[in-house]
């Protein structure tokens, strides 16, 4: 029997070709995501769906698409867009795409650290607005990375890859918070497992790699930013919801931190009226952490394999647990 599948966006052929060959599949053809109604329409009666992080999969959606659905394959490592308690309750398996985007995302975290620390946004604007009038000894003064302290919030695969780059590249001292200690990171790069309060107070750079859940939502609020050093560079490549953006704006404009680099926002895209957009000390890129050819191809392959495994009742390559 051929399984019916809905793929909610064009993804690399590395995965799509496998899905086309094995299923009766519809692919959402547009650049913008399907609306809730179109998502339901596309998924109704399907055995499997391949989703993106912008597709909200909740109880109402699952109720509307009917009992046929057996597998949801998310084209992302993060899966906060899916109510996994609800899928588990209904016996639907959920897959994700870890590991293959670790290095690409850590590279973007470091890119943002450097860009924010070295006033790159201000420099680019200076040139593009034809304001580069002379060499200015007192302008574009940033922060060094060499020998500084980096606080990693969420020391999973991407947090550790970011720490490794900074420790071995610039001799940075690594502090981290995590649910459990990471002995490997402690022996490899002398990382110290500390409380969030200590990390906020002592870090010159803070890079966030935690997942988004009720406990981490807006964990970076006014009090967290006030606890940071005034030279601190704050970077978020995880999920926008961990940051209270009004509090970040206040911290960046009052001088309570030096600069920020964001790959993610809440909502995404960044709200049209977000005051962060125009700040010279806030570098924002449009959620491109995993955006390399090899990462996206590998994500597509894993997502396809997860989908096909779930359809035939086999274990997924990477299955998410509630
Ligand atoms: C993920 O995979 O969760 C990233 O945010 C996008 O690649």
Boltz pocket constraint, residues with backbone or C-beta under 6 A from the ligand:
constraints:
  - pocket:
      binder: B
      contacts: [[A, 53], [A, 75], [A, 76], [A, 77], [A, 78], [A, 79], [A, 97], [A, 101], [A, 237], [A, 238], [A, 287], [A, 289], [A, 290]]
      max_distance: 6.0
